[in-house]
């Protein structure tokens, strides 16, 4: 059993939460010696992480047995008395670890997988701009390029960081809050990107290593958007078994739909078809295949239809950015992100309400005022939190707390 980290000062709440989310310790040791905030810390941990075992390090000589009562009332069941005895410490730690539950530290991040029906249908564009829209809504988002043979995220966003998903996989056991920020690029507040690196046809990923990375990502982010190649590599199939939602990106072209059906059969054989939906990209008005006809043809639901906006996507790719949030195309990604995150968009007045408003205020500035207030509603305040990371693969261990003077801290 290893000590993951020893706090010699009172940790900030956000710092403590990030550490627990990323380290997933089996138990926490809290020392009461010279620690005026020990009970406050225990109360917080019991309320926030009720399934996480706590062990108190207590000195009867300094505090007396009666001083333990508040901790017992708070739910602490394991106490190690000082001076420490090796056998007693080992027994208490074993009992605490035996009570540790797999869900002691909740990992709530959602995994969204995007893959093209065939090359060139815009799956990377959809993944990038969906991730950006989720970040604009206030979520912590990681965009991962899993196309090792022809990943385009690095080029499309003009990323300069040489580190890639392959570097993260090679150093999975070393990842911590200092190494992880070196591997990613923060494109905007709330959106981090891990690209696929230079194209390498012979490159692959070990599925077990990738699953460990995914656990790490889901602990640190609200959403992980995975942009896969669509070649149905084994590591991508294994990853999709743990996905919350899987999106096939396709156009209305018959060849694209044909390959979509064939790839959907592969996902069906891997028992993930129930999470699969289709994003119909680059839709134009004069196409003879309607959304309903396409759903009947492919046997899958179309969850989103995205218009064809060549000029907007070209400008975004040329400048190395996402599409403009206030553009028509950006509005569609915003709506898609709202559906994924469960955050409703500001309501809009119907066309009949617009006409009624126009009829009531037809003169001069009043007319302009009516037209200018079509969109109603306010956007909720968003609080962004900094991201820390650490090795998922590190052995679960104890996180002891020990007080210190201000001089020691400095």
N, C-alpha and C positions, 0 to 999 in steps of 0.2 A: 504494500500500500504506500503510495507516494503522496507527498504534500504538493498540491498544485500551486498554491499561492498563499502567502501569509500577509495579511493586512496589518500594518503597524500603526494605523490611524483609522479613524472612522471613515468608511467609504461613502462616497456620494451614492444616492439611491440608483441613479442611472448607471453609474460605474459598476455597482454591485449586480444589477440586473443583467447588464451586458456580459459580465464575467460568468455568471451562472448559466445564462443561455448558451454561451459558447463552450464552456468547460463541462457542463453537466456533471458536477461532483456527486458522489454517493452520499456524502454527509458533510456537515459543517461543524467545526469546533469553535466555540465562543468562550473566550477567557473573561472572567469577571474581575480579575485583579486590576485595580486602577482604571476600570472601564466603566465610566459613568453612563455610557450609552448602550451597555450590553442588553438590558431589558428592552429598550426601545428597538434594538436590532432584532432581538428574538421575536418580539410582537410582530414586526414587519414580515419577517421570514415565515412565521406561522400563518399569517393571513394571506401572503402572496404565494407561498410554496408549501401548502399544508402537507404534502406527501414527502417533503425533503427532511430526513432525520437531522436532529440537532443534538450536539453533545456539549455539555457545559464543563469547562475547566474551572474548578472552584477551590479556594483555600479556606478551610474552616477556621484556621488560626486568625486570618485577617478579617473574615466577615461573619463567622458563626454559621451554624446550621440554619437558623431562622431566616437568613438572607436568601436561602434557596426557594422559599415558598413562592415568591412572585414568579420565578421561572417555572416551577412545577405547575402553577395555575395557568401559565401561558402555554403549557403542553409539552415541556421538555421532560423526557423520561430517562435520559442517560446523563450521569454526572461522574466526572473523574476528579477525585480529590487530590490536592497537592499536600505533601510532596508526591510526585508521580511514581507509580509502581508499574514496571513493564508489563506484568501479567494482567493487572487491572486495566491498563490502557488498551492492551490487545483485545481483551474480552469486551470492553465497551465499544471499541471500534467495530468488532465483528458483529455485535448485536445491532449496532446502528446500520451497518451495511446490509444486514439481513432484512431490515425493514425498508430499505430503499426500493422505491417503485420505478419502473421504466419511464413513467410519465411524471416523475417528480418535478422535472423542469420542462414545462410544455414547449413544444416546438410547433408553432402554428403557421409557419410560412407555406404558401401555396406554390406548387410547381406547375407551370404552364408550358406545354411543349408545342412548338410550331414546326411543321415540316411541309415541304412542297409536294404537290402531286407529281410534278416534273420540274426540272431546272428552268429558271427564268420566269416563274409565275409571281415572284415578288414576296416570297415567304420571309426573307430577311427584312424587307421593308416593313412588313406587317409586324414582325417581332420587335424590331427596333422602336417603331412608333407607338406600339401598344405599351411597351415598357416605359417609354417617355411619358405617355399620357397617365399611366398609373403613378409615376413619380410626381407629376404635376398635381395629382389629386391628394398627395400627402403620404403615399406609401413609400416604404423603403424597398427598392427594387434592384435586383441583380440581373443583368442581361448576359447570358453565356452563349458564345458561339460554339456549337458542337459539330460543326462541319469541318472536319480536319483535312479534307481533300480540296475544298474550294470555298472556304468561309469568306464572307464578304463584309462582315461587320467592321473589321479593322480598317478596310478601305473606305467604306461608306461613312464612317465617323472620323476618318483621318486620325486614328489613334497612333501615338508615338511610343507607347510603352512596349518594349520587346517581349515582356512576359506574357505567357498564354496559359490556356487550360492544361497544356502538357506540363508546364512548369509547376502548376498547382498540384497536379497528380503526382509528380515526382517528389514533391516536398510536403505531401499531405501530413506526415507525422511531425513536421516542423512548424506548421502553420500556427501563428499566434497573432495577437493584436498589432504586432510590429511588422511581421512579414506580409500579412494579407494585404494591407494597403499598397505595398510595393508591386503586387501582382495585378492589381486592377487599375482602371482609369475612371475617375469620377467625371462623367459627362455633364451632369448638372446636379443640383442638390437633390438627393434622394435616389439618384440613378448611378450605379456602378456597372462597369462593363469588363468582362473577361473574354478576350478574343481568342480565336483558334490558332493564331500564329501563322507562320508561312506554310503554304500548301505543301502537304507531304502525302502522296498517294499510299505509301506503305504504313502510315501511322495509324494507330488505334489506341483505345483506352481500355484499361482493365476494369471490368464491371464492378468488382468489389471496391476498388479505389474510387471510382466515380460515385458509387452509392455513399461512401464515406464523405466525399466532398458535398454531396447533396444534403446529407444530414447537417453538415456544417453550415451550408448556405441557408437552409430552411430555419436554422436557429437564429441567424443574423438578419434575415430579410423577411418582409411581408410577402413578397412575390419573387420567384425565380423564373425568369422567362428563358427557356432553352430553345435555341434556334438550331434544329437538326438538319442534316443534309437530305433526308428522305431516301437514303440508300439502304435503310433498314439494317444498319450494322447491329451486331449483337449487343454492344454496350448501349446503343440508343433504345433498343427494345427492352433491355433490362431496366433502364431509367424510366421508360414510359409506364412500366408496371406500378411505379410509385407516383405517377402524375395525378394531379387533381383534374386537369382537363387537357385534352389533346386536340390541336387544331390542324386539320389539313388545309393548306392554302392552295387554291386552285382558281383558274380562270374558267370561262364558259366554253372554251375550246373543247371539241370532242376528244382530241388526243389527251388533253389534260385530265378530263373526266374519266377516260378509259384507264389511265395509269392510277388515278385515285382509287378506282374500284379494286384494282389488283392489289394495291398496297393496303387498302382497307381489309382485304381478306387475310393479309399477313397479321394485322393487328387483331383481327377476330380470332385467329389461331393462337394468339398470345393472350387472349382473355382480357383485352383492354378496350374492346370496341364500344363498350357502354359509356366510355368517357370521351369518345371521338365526336367532333363536330367539324363543320366545314366553314371556312371563311372564303367567300366568293370575291375574288379581287379583280380590279380593273373592269368592272361592269359598265357597259354602255347601254344607252336607252334602246338602240335599234337591234339588240340581240334577240333572236327568235326563241331562245331557250329561257323561259322564265324561272324564277326561283323555285316555284312549285314543281315544274317539270324536271328540274335538276335534282331536287330531293327525291322524286319518284325514280329517276334514272339511277342514282347512286345508292339509294337506300340509306342515306344518312341525313341528319338535320343540318340545314344551313343556318348558322347562328348569326352571321354578319355578312352584309353585302357592302363592299367598299367600291366607290366610284373610281373610274379611270381619271387620273389627274397627272398626266405625264409631265407637264411643265413644273408643277409643284415638287414632285419627287426628283426631277432632274436638278432643280435648283438646290434642293436639300443635299443631294449626293455631291454636287459640285462644290458646295461650301462646307461639306463635312458636318452636317447637322441633321436634326430631325425635322420633319415638316413643321411649318409654322402652326402654332396652336390656334391662331385666330383665322386660319384658312378653312375653306370648306372641308378639305381632306382632314385637317387637324381636328375639326369638329366631329368627324366620324370616329376617329380614334378616341377622342374624349368620351363619346357616348359608349364606345366599346369598353373602355376602361371603367366607366361608371357601372356598367353591368357586371363586370368581373369583380369589382371591389364592393359592390352592393351600395354604393353611394349614389343617390339620385341626382340627376342633373337639375339645374334650375328650370322651373316650369316655364312653358311658353304659351302665349295666348293662341287660340285657334284662329283660323282664317276668318271665320264668321265674327269672332270677337274683334279682330283687327278692322273689319269693315264697319262694325258698329261704332268703334272708337273713331274711325275716320269720318263717319257720318255725323257724329255729334260735334266734332271739332274740325270744321272744314275751312276755317279762315286763317290765313297767315301763319303766325307762329304757333297758334293753337294746333293746327294740323300737323305741323312739324313736331310739336310736343307729343301728340298722340302716336305718331309713327315711331318716335324715338324711345317709347316706353313699351315696346312690344315684349321684350324679354323681362321677366320679373323673377324675383327670388334672389337670395344672397348665398354666397359661398361660405361654407363653414371655415372657421379658422383652422390652420394646419400647424402642427408642431413637428419640426424635423429633429431627429435624434442622430448623433454621430454614430458611425458603424465601427464596431470592433470585431476582430476575428481571432480565432485560436484553433488549435488542432482538434478536430473531432476524434482523431484516432488516438489521442493521448489517453493513457489509462485513467479510468475514473478514480478520483481520490478525494481527500478531505481538503476543505478550505478553512484553515484556522484563523481566528481573529485574535489580535493581541493589541492592547492599548499601548500608547507611547506618549511621551511629553511632546510639546511643540518643538523643543530643542532637538529631540531625537528625529522628529520628522524633517527638520531642516538639514 
